[in-house]
Amino acid sequence: MAFDSFETSSQSRRSIYPVWLRFFTFIAALVAGIILVGPTFLFSDTDPSLPWNEENRILPPDQTPVISPSPEQPQLTRVLRYKTSVRQENGSAGDISILIYPEGTVRGVWNGEYETQNNVRCQIMAASFTGNIDPSKTFIENDKIDPSRLYFITVGSFTMMETLPSGANHCVYGGIYVRGWLDSEFTASGELIVTKNKRSYKIFNWTAFPVN
């Protein structure tokens, strides 16, 4: 009897709220969620390759790494310096500078300003990151393995001033991850990922050649 009563009650509620009203409620909740998360960030999924899911590859900041690439990977015999533009869908998103040291330490900064597709002006007030190489990660593209690529991953923090089209502005704080691969010519390419809460994120791409 209790089950029959629950089923009848559920059917009554469905008849009270028509389909269009339930759809409108869903859309309103979705829009409210986007507003709360912020205009410059996307909703994340459960992708295990997201950088905060591989932070175990990053050594503690007080530990100086001595990490040797495998023989087929680029050998770090000197400090490698990189400076390049970060790319987004509608153009540049500031610049990054990266240093890769012979012992495997990686350090860098992100600076500049850019505008999002929503016409939000973002000025990078402070953004830095540190990490290290990790020769154990294998580069795979289109199901093909390239053992000559050398991986690195870093983590840090950023402070950004966002100016909305209305002229209102506010500070945004969060985490920054920069990761990439070195090829046999020491060309570096990868991603810069910013996140407020590890549930939403924005991904930028970059490619750089050593400047020394």
C-alpha positions, 0 to 999 in steps of 0.5 A, a space after each residue: 500500500 505504501 508503494 502504491 501511495 508513493 507512485 500515485 503521489 509522484 504521478 500527481 506531481 508530474 501532472 501539476 508541473 508541465 514539461 515546459 515548466 520543468 525545462 524552464 526550471 532546468 535552464 534557470 538553474 544552469 544559467 545560475 550555475 554559470 553565473 556563480 562559477 564565473 564568465 571566464 571558466 568552463 565546467 570540468 569533467 572527470 577526465 583523469 588527465 587533468 593536471 590536478 589528477 597528476 600532481 603526484 608527478 610534482 616533487 615537493 618544493 623543498 626538494 631539489 630534483 636530480 632527474 635524468 632523462 632517458 637516453 632517447 629524450 632531450 638531455 638537459 646540459 644547460 638552462 633552457 629559456 622560453 618566452 612565448 604567447 599563450 593562445 586562446 580561441 580569439 587571440 593571445 592571452 598574455 605571455 609565459 616565460 619558462 626556465 628548465 634547469 639541468 637538474 630537472 627543475 622547471 619555473 615560470 611566470 605568466 603575465 599580460 592581459 587579454 579579452 575573453 569571447 564574453 568581452 571580459 578584460 582579464 589583467 594578470 596581476 601575478 602568476 607563477 608556477 614551479 615543478 619538474 620534468 618527468 621522464 617516466 611519462 610517455 608521449 602518445 598521439 594518434 595511438 603512436 608512441 614517441 619515446 623522444 619527448 620529455 614531459 614536464 608539469 608545474 603548479 602555482 597560483 594566479 591573481 587576476 583582475 576581471 573587468 566586465 563589459 559594464 565596467 565593474 571589476 573584481 579580483 579572481 584567485 586560483 591555481 595555475 598549471 603549466 605542462 608540456 613536452 620537449 622534442 628532440 630539437 628542444 621545442 616546447 609545446 603544451 598547455 596552461 590551465 587555470 582553475 578556481 576550484 578544480 571543478 571548473 577550468 580554462 585551457 590555453 595552448 602555447 608553443 615555444 622555441 629556446 631563446 638561448 
